Amino acid sequence: MTVKIKKIVLTIIVLTPFFFAASYVLLNAYVLSDQVYYHNFYEALKSASPNEVMYLAKQYVSSVEPLSSYLLWVGAKLGFEKNNYISFYNVIILIGVVLFCHKYKVSVFMSFLLITNFYLLVLLTGAERLKFAYLFLIYSTIFTSNLRYIFIGLAPFAHLQSLILLLGVVFGKLSEFIGGMDILKSKISYRIIHLIFFGFIFFATVLVYLYEGLTTKAAIYMKYSGGVYDIYQVLLLTIIALMVSRNKLRMLFIMLSMIVAVILLGGDRINMVAVTLVVYYLTIEGRIDSYPMYFLMGYLSLKSVPFVNNIFIHGTGFI
């Protein structure tokens, strides 16, 4: 075992109890808002048969995504207390973030800002189903084998919102093809054909299984969207991302897709996705440790303070 591997293993061993304890404390305090419905759902799952899971998911939490619902069902049937069970997955997510930062040599301070940022805390507490989608997406960035494609494929079946993130990735790939001078070479052409073919199969499969949920959720989000008035945050994020990124064309394509998504679906749902994409691409470019990103991530970490304070005082992060 090399020194680097020993170091990251020791880091994970030291951090795991802290991650679990922090998650458990926050979840025990987060008792209102969506968590009321998820606790009721979890209780109902304890006596549910496999055939009843999706009916209960739709009734209790308006969910059509099977993967997150059945993962909750497994915990309920095994008799785990809900906050213990969810804390287990939260620990896996946080370890994934640590491994991601280690893989791409992110500084310790930036790693701390990523772990304490507002959107990650929302993911660990209130966003019950989305956390499972992000779990698969985070580990897809760590593995280099074909396992990463399996994780990517599983994410939409945990939460439909991950499709927006994946569409941003597709737009990023599209920019590479458009901007590449070797687009006509056979190797690249085959890559394009493969991407189009498997991408079509993937999105068609998701549409077949989750069409009703997609259309219903999209209609709800569009109803409450503020249109162009919601885009100021994502526009600021776009400016920062373009300032820092080495691949400005790719970043521009990604952020344009996010701006359109915000206009159609509203900023509340899309801003987290947009920040995730910016963090991921700037990290793989080796540009995450830059002053503009320290400013942005520092702001998001500070934004976590009132969120956590609200949890302990009001029982929910959002008031």
C-alpha positions in Angstrom: 0.0 0.0 0.0 1.5 3.3 -1.1 1.9 6.3 1.2 -0.9 8.2 -0.7 -3.3 5.3 -0.3 -2.5 4.9 3.4 -3.1 8.7 3.8 -6.5 8.7 2.2 -7.6 5.5 4.0 -6.6 7.0 7.3 -8.4 10.2 6.5 -11.6 8.3 5.7 -11.3 6.3 8.9 -10.9 9.4 11.0 -13.7 11.4 9.2 -16.3 8.6 9.0 -17.5 8.7 12.7 -17.6 12.5 12.5 -19.6 12.4 9.2 -22.1 9.9 10.7 -22.5 11.9 14.0 -23.0 15.2 12.2 -25.6 13.6 9.8 -27.5 11.9 12.6 -27.7 15.1 14.7 -28.9 17.2 11.7 -31.5 14.6 10.6 -32.8 14.3 14.2 -33.3 18.0 14.3 -34.8 18.2 10.8 -38.4 17.1 11.6 -40.6 19.4 9.6 -41.2 20.2 5.9 -40.6 17.4 3.5 -39.2 15.2 6.2 -42.7 14.8 7.7 -43.8 13.0 4.5 -40.6 11.0 4.2 -40.9 9.7 7.8 -44.5 8.7 7.1 -43.4 7.1 3.9 -40.6 5.1 5.6 -43.1 3.9 8.3 -45.5 2.8 5.6 -42.7 0.9 3.9 -42.1 -1.3 6.9 -45.2 -3.4 6.2 -45.2 -3.0 2.4 -44.7 -5.7 -0.1 -42.4 -5.1 -3.1 -45.5 -4.5 -5.3 -46.8 -1.8 -3.0 -43.6 0.3 -2.9 -44.2 2.5 -5.9 -47.9 3.1 -5.1 -46.9 4.3 -1.6 -44.1 6.4 -3.1 -46.5 8.2 -5.3 -49.1 8.6 -2.5 -46.7 9.8 0.2 -43.9 11.7 -1.6 -45.1 12.1 -5.2 -42.2 9.9 -6.4 -42.1 7.8 -9.6 -38.4 7.0 -9.3 -38.1 3.4 -8.3 -34.5 3.2 -7.2 -34.6 5.6 -4.3 -38.0 4.2 -3.2 -36.7 0.6 -3.1 -33.5 1.7 -1.3 -35.7 3.2 1.4 -37.9 0.1 1.4 -34.8 -2.1 2.0 -33.9 -0.1 5.1 -37.4 -0.1 6.4 -37.8 -3.9 5.9 -34.5 -4.6 7.6 -35.7 -2.6 10.6 -33.2 0.2 10.6 -34.2 3.5 12.2 -34.7 6.0 9.4 -32.1 8.6 10.5 -29.5 5.9 11.1 -30.2 4.4 7.7 -30.0 7.7 5.9 -26.9 8.7 7.8 -25.2 5.6 6.4 -25.8 6.9 2.8 -24.8 10.4 3.8 -21.5 9.0 5.0 -21.0 7.3 1.6 -21.7 10.6 -0.2 -19.3 12.5 2.0 -16.6 9.9 1.6 -17.2 10.1 -2.2 -16.6 13.9 -2.0 -13.3 13.3 -0.1 -12.2 10.7 -2.7 -13.1 13.0 -5.5 -11.1 15.8 -4.0 -8.2 13.4 -3.4 -8.3 12.1 -7.0 -8.1 15.6 -8.5 -5.7 17.0 -5.9 -8.0 19.6 -4.5 -6.6 21.6 -1.7 -7.6 20.8 1.9 -9.2 24.2 2.3 -11.3 24.0 -0.9 -12.2 20.4 0.1 -13.5 21.8 3.4 -15.6 24.4 1.6 -17.0 21.8 -0.7 -18.1 19.6 2.2 -19.6 22.4 4.1 -21.3 24.2 1.2 -25.0 25.0 1.3 -26.1 22.7 -1.5 -24.4 19.6 0.0 -26.1 20.2 3.3 -29.5 20.5 1.6 -28.7 17.2 -0.2 -27.8 15.5 3.1 -30.9 16.7 5.0 -34.0 17.8 3.1 -33.4 16.3 -0.4 -34.2 12.7 0.5 -34.4 11.1 -3.0 -31.9 13.5 -4.8 -29.2 12.3 -2.4 -29.3 8.8 -3.9 -28.9 10.2 -7.5 -26.0 12.3 -6.4 -24.4 9.3 -4.7 -24.3 7.5 -8.0 -23.1 10.6 -9.9 -20.3 11.3 -7.4 -18.9 7.8 -7.6 -19.2 7.9 -11.4 -16.5 10.6 -11.3 -14.2 8.4 -9.1 -14.2 5.2 -11.1 -12.5 4.9 -14.4 -13.9 1.5 -15.4 -17.3 0.9 -17.1 -18.8 0.9 -13.7 -19.1 4.7 -13.9 -21.5 4.4 -16.8 -23.7 2.0 -14.7 -23.7 4.6 -12.0 -24.6 7.4 -14.4 -27.4 5.2 -15.8 -28.8 4.6 -12.4 -29.0 8.2 -11.3 -32.2 9.2 -13.1 -34.0 6.3 -11.6 -33.1 7.7 -8.2 -34.2 11.2 -9.0 -35.3 12.8 -12.3 -33.4 16.0 -11.6 -30.2 14.2 -12.4 -31.3 14.2 -16.1 -30.8 18.0 -16.2 -27.3 17.5 -14.9 -26.6 14.8 -17.5 -28.0 17.1 -20.3 -25.5 19.7 -19.2 -22.7 17.1 -19.6 -24.1 16.3 -23.1 -23.9 20.0 -24.0 -20.3 20.0 -22.7 -19.4 17.0 -25.0 -21.2 18.7 -27.9 -18.9 21.8 -27.5 -15.9 19.5 -27.7 -17.0 18.0 -30.9 -17.9 21.4 -32.4 -14.7 23.0 -31.3 -12.4 20.0 -32.2 -10.5 20.2 -35.5 -10.3 16.4 -35.6 -14.0 15.9 -35.9 -13.8 14.2 -39.3 -11.2 11.7 -38.3 -12.5 8.1 -38.0 -11.7 7.7 -34.4 -13.7 10.8 -33.4 -16.5 9.9 -35.8 -16.9 6.5 -34.2 -16.9 8.2 -30.8 -19.7 10.5 -31.9 -21.7 7.6 -33.3 -21.3 5.6 -30.1 -22.3 8.7 -28.0 -25.4 9.4 -30.1 -26.5 5.8 -30.2 -26.0 5.0 -26.5 -27.3 8.4 -25.5 -30.5 7.8 -27.5 -31.0 4.4 -26.0 -30.4 5.8 -22.5 -32.8 8.7 -22.7 -35.4 6.6 -24.5 -35.3 4.1 -21.7 -35.7 6.8 -19.1 -38.6 8.3 -21.0 -40.4 4.9 -21.3 -40.1 4.1 -17.6 -40.5 7.6 -16.2 -42.5 9.6 -18.8 -45.4 10.3 -16.5 -43.2 11.6 -13.7 -41.1 13.7 -16.1 -44.1 15.4 -17.6 -45.8 15.9 -14.2 -42.7 17.3 -12.5 -41.9 19.5 -15.4 -45.4 21.0 -15.5 -45.2 21.8 -11.7 -41.7 23.4 -12.0 -42.7 25.4 -15.0 -45.8 26.6 -13.2 -43.8 28.1 -10.4 -40.8 29.3 -12.5 -40.0 33.0 -12.4 -38.9 32.8 -16.0 -36.1 35.3 -16.9 -36.3 36.8 -13.4 -34.8 33.6 -12.0 -31.6 33.7 -14.0 -29.5 36.3 -12.1 -27.8 33.7 -9.9 -26.9 31.4 -12.7 -25.7 34.4 -14.8 -23.3 35.3 -12.0 -22.2 31.7 -11.8 -21.6 31.7 -15.6 -19.4 34.8 -15.4 -17.3 33.2 -12.6 -17.1 29.9 -14.5 -16.0 31.6 -17.7 -13.4 33.7 -15.9 -11.8 30.6 -14.4 -12.2 27.8 -16.9 -9.5 26.8 -19.4 -12.1 25.4 -21.8 -14.4 28.4 -22.2 -16.4 27.0 -25.1 -17.3 23.9 -23.2 -18.2 25.9 -20.1 -20.3 28.3 -22.2 -22.3 25.5 -23.7 -22.9 23.9 -20.3 -24.0 27.2 -18.7 -26.2 28.2 -21.6 -28.1 24.9 -21.1 -28.4 25.7 -17.4 -29.7 29.2 -18.2 -32.4 27.8 -20.4 -33.3 25.2 -17.7 -33.6 28.0 -15.1 -35.9 30.0 -17.4 -38.1 26.9 -18.0 -38.0 25.2 -14.6 -37.0 27.9 -12.1 -33.8 28.6 -10.2 -34.7 26.7 -7.0 -34.2 23.3 -8.7 -31.5 24.2 -11.2 -29.0 26.3 -9.3 -27.7 23.2 -7.4 -27.2 21.4 -10.7 -25.4 24.4 -12.2 -23.0 24.7 -9.3 -22.4 21.0 -9.4 -21.4 21.1 -13.1 -19.1 24.1 -12.6 -17.4 22.5 -9.6 -16.9 19.3 -11.5 -15.5 20.7 -14.7 -13.3 23.3 -13.0 -11.9 20.5 -10.7 -11.0 18.2 -13.6 -9.4 21.2 -15.3 -7.3 21.8 -12.2 -8.9 25.3 -11.8 -11.1 24.8 -8.7 -8.4 26.3 -6.4 -8.8 29.8 -7.8 -9.7 33.0 -6.1 -13.1 33.4 -7.8 -14.1 29.9 -6.8 -12.8 30.4 -3.2 -15.1 33.4 -3.1 -18.1 31.4 -4.5 -17.6 28.4 -2.3 -16.9 30.5 0.7 -20.2 32.3 0.2 -22.0 28.9 -0.1 -20.3 27.7 3.1 -21.4 30.8 4.9 -24.9 30.3 3.5 -24.9 26.9 5.4 -24.8 28.7 8.7 -28.3 30.1 8.8 -29.6 26.9 7.1 -28.2 24.8 10.0 -29.4 27.3 12.5 -32.9 27.1 11.1 -32.8 23.3 11.4 -32.1 23.4 15.1 -34.5 26.3 15.9 -37.4 25.7 13.5 -37.0 22.0 12.6 -36.4 22.8 8.9 -33.7 24.5 6.9 -36.1 26.6 4.9 -38.4 29.1 6.6 
